[in-house]
Structures are given as C-alpha cells and as structure tokens.
C-alpha cells in the first residue's frame, strides 16, 4: 500500500529492541518491538526487508543489557548479514 501512495520513496520503520544474551532466544513481541537474540533479530530484519522496508531504526530504551554490548553484537553478528 505504501508503494501505491509513495512510489519509490523509502519506507522507514523502527523497532524497540531488547537484545538478549542468548543468540537463539526466540522472538517475543511487545508494543512497537521485540525481545530476542541476534538470530531472531536477523530473522525479523530479513522479514521486514522482504516486506519492502528500506530503513530500520533500532531503539534501545527497553534494552536490559549494556548498550555497548548490544551494539558490538549487532555489529559483529547482524550487520554482516545485510552488507557485503
């Protein structure tokens, strides 16, 4: 429906993320976001990409572990799945 209205303009979405230490923690949905490990986050981001989302912002307000840890794990395990 976005493409019908906006044409080729990028579609942006946001996720309130609580990244868990267990990489295989299943996705638990909450309002505007998810609680999951890196593998669940990869799955969620791929699904959003397949649905036509061009840009995704991650909000860490709900993150229970140190932000430095979460950013490091996303950089090491998630981003390489989306960038060559």
N, C-alpha and C positions, 0 to 999 in steps of 0.2 A: 504494500500500500504506500510505503514511503517513496518508492521509485515512481509510482504513478503521480505523486504530487510534486516531488522534488527533482525528478530526473536523475542526473548523475551526481548531485550533491552528496557528500559523505554523510553516512548515518553514524551517530555517536551514541554510545551507551556507557553506563557506569555500573560498577559492582562494589558493594560494601563487602569487603573481604576479611575473613578471619582465617588466615593461613595456618594450618596445623602442622605440627612436627612430623606426624606420620604421613609419608608421601602418598600412601594408598588410602587415607581416610576418605570415606565416601562423602559425596556432596550432601550437605544438609542445608536446605534453603531457608532463608529468613527474609524479612522485608527488605527489598532492594539488594539482596546479595546472597552470598554463600559462605559456609564454613566448610573447608575441605583441605586436603593435602595438595601438593604440586600436581599430581597426576589428575586429580579431579578438576583442578583449575585449568590444566591443559585441555581436558575434555570440554569444559564449559566454554573456553575461549574458541575452540575449534567449532563448536556448535553455533556460537554467535557469529563467527566468520562465515560459516555456511549459510546462515540466515541473512547475510548481507550487511552485517555490522562492519564498518570500516575502521573505527577508532573506539578503544575501550579505555576508560579511566578507572583506576583502582583506588578505592577509598579505604584507608586503614584505621578508621575510628574504632571499629569493632575488633581489630586485631589484638589478641591477648599476649602474643609473644613479642619480643623486642622488634621494632621496625627495621633495624639494621639486619637482623637475622632474616626477616621476611624478604627484604629487598635482595639480599645476597642469594637466597634460594630461588627467587623468581629469575634473577639474572643468570644463574647457573643452570637451572633446570627447565624453565618455562620459555624464556625468550628465544633460546636456540631452536625451539620447535617452530618458530614463526619467522625467523630471519636466517638467510643463508650465510 
